[in-house]
């Protein structure tokens, strides 16, 4: 398995990690209130990026991440556009 490159999490986004036992391990809270779950390889055709709802209805679970996999960061940027 290739090494996963970690990058800083964007300041206006919260990312929570429920651990490696879940395919959609990262819960991403966007500045507009949208919440997505993502896999480590969120940009891959077999990766996961699902809309989960509003930050008012989705709970924060796991631990907060201040660095995130590069693919998750790039997917966050793609969702902003």
C-alpha positions in Angstrom: 0.0 0.0 0.0 1.3 3.4 -0.9 2.2 6.0 1.7 -0.6 8.4 2.5 0.5 12.1 2.3 -1.0 14.2 5.1 -1.7 17.9 4.6 -3.1 20.6 6.9 -6.9 20.7 7.2 -8.4 23.9 5.8 -9.1 26.4 8.6 -12.8 26.8 7.8 -13.5 23.0 7.6 -13.9 20.5 10.4 -12.8 16.9 9.7 -13.6 14.1 12.2 -12.1 10.6 11.9 -13.9 7.5 13.2 -10.9 5.2 12.5 -9.6 2.8 9.9 -12.3 0.2 10.5 -14.8 2.2 8.4 -14.7 2.8 4.6 -16.1 6.3 5.1 -13.9 7.1 8.0 -13.8 10.9 7.6 -16.8 13.2 8.3 -16.3 16.6 6.7 -18.2 19.6 8.0 -18.1 22.3 5.3 -18.5 26.1 6.0 -21.9 26.2 4.4 -23.3 23.6 6.8 -23.1 20.6 4.4 -21.6 17.4 5.8 -19.9 14.7 3.7 -18.4 11.3 4.6 -15.2 10.4 2.8 -12.8 7.5 2.4 -9.0 8.0 2.5 -9.0 7.8 -1.3 -11.9 10.1 -1.9 -10.7 11.1 -5.4 -10.5 7.5 -6.6 -13.3 6.0 -8.8 -13.7 3.4 -6.0 -13.4 6.0 -3.2 -16.3 7.3 -1.1 -17.7 10.8 -0.9 -21.3 10.9 0.2 -23.5 13.8 1.2 -24.8 13.1 4.7 -26.9 16.2 5.4 -26.7 19.3 7.5 -24.4 20.1 10.3 -27.5 20.6 12.4 -28.5 16.9 12.1 -25.1 15.1 11.8 -23.2 14.5 15.0 -19.4 14.8 15.4 -17.9 11.4 16.2 -14.4 10.2 16.5 -11.5 12.5 16.9 -11.0 15.9 15.2 -8.2 15.9 12.6 -5.9 18.9 12.0 -4.0 17.1 9.2 -5.9 15.0 6.6 -5.0 12.8 3.6 -4.1 14.8 0.5 -7.0 13.1 -1.5 -9.5 14.3 1.1 -8.1 17.8 0.9 -8.4 17.8 -2.9 -12.0 16.5 -2.7 -12.9 19.3 -0.3 -11.5 21.8 -2.7 -13.5 20.2 -5.6 -16.7 20.4 -3.5 -16.2 24.2 -3.0 -16.4 24.9 -6.7 
